[in-house]
Amino acid sequence: MTTRIIGIGACVPDTIVTNNDLTAFLDTNDEWIRERTGIGERRVSTEMGTTALAVEAAKRAMEDAGVSPEELDFVILATSSGDNSFPSAASEVQGIIGALNAVAFDISAACSGFIFGLHIAQGFFASGIYKKGLVIGAETLSKVVDWSDRSNCILFGDGAGAAVVSAEETGLIHMLMGTDGRKSKVLDCVGRTLGNCLTGFKPEMGFMKMDGKEVFKFAVRKVPEIVNQILDESGLAKDDIDYFVLHQANMRIIESAVKRLDIPMEKVPTNIERYANTSAASIPILLDEMKKDGKLHRGDKLILAGFGAGLTWGATLIEW
Ligand code: COA
């Protein structure tokens, strides 16, 4: 048995923050941000936390799939910006939607998280342990970026996307994933620092820090590499693929991948202009838009590819 996505849903906060809005407190401008990143605006949450966004996306995905919460065997939620250290966001989602037969847990793989979640589901399905579940990517990165760091905060946005996955004969065709922990410091956000009865009671929380150039160099090499690898290993050609659904981190990274892979831009949907980088949520939000736009048809072949902090990367070849 393999993983088929049978329902998709997304939820983004209502509040739009444009590049021009950022100039109120940041030495930046719309032209610079658009040219370097392709981003025009992002959603920033003032009320809904990561769990609330995930709940809404999950409900929409279940409605799309025609699946009730009781039918779910697992809820896997990928996030780097959960509302709590514990319990997991997945546990909260499970309780709120009433998926009481499901085991629920979070995974931390940054922007590769949704893809890693699909692969964990694949393990469950291939071994016959479970039959249905939710894989969610949800983030409120607006609370972890340093809003005084202009080369960083302009890049990110809040949102959630969710997929109902089911064990079926066709679906996931091939997958790969990887990590290089030696590069863990090029993009990080430290948790609570040590603060205890011996050191004094002053734990602090960090903000996101990034060596943008290092991440950029890594991404422009890694994205085409993993797309080519998954094609080679599955014996399919670029022309066999209907869509390349790439993590929405930077339009220049996407364009560079398109060039290196020599694939038509029409096969590479994007929405970074409107949502910026929503990390683990970017791929399912994009899939949801594609479905709503009537772009996805049963039997279409898609490569999903992502990368992020860790450093991590992953790619999945699926049949829709
Ligand atoms: N507005 C205006 N100027 C800005 C700016 C902003 N928001 N941010 C940086 N600058 C300035 C810099 O201070 C620098 O000025 P200087 O030359 O006077 O020092 C200049 O623009 C160039 O900065 P640089 O960092 O070299 O720009 P860049 O072309 O490398 O682009 C990123 C920066 C962050 C957009 C780019 O490196 C990137 O996208 N990296 C990948 C990040 C990413 O995708 N992370 C998530 C991974 S999941």
Boltz pocket constraint, residues with backbone or C-beta under 6 A from the ligand:
constraints:
  - pocket:
      binder: B
      contacts: [[A, 27], [A, 28], [A, 29], [A, 32], [A, 33], [A, 36], [A, 37], [A, 111], [A, 150], [A, 151], [A, 152], [A, 154], [A, 155], [A, 210], [A, 211], [A, 212], [A, 213], [A, 215], [A, 216], [A, 249], [A, 250], [A, 277], [A, 307], [A, 308], [A, 309]]
      max_distance: 6.0
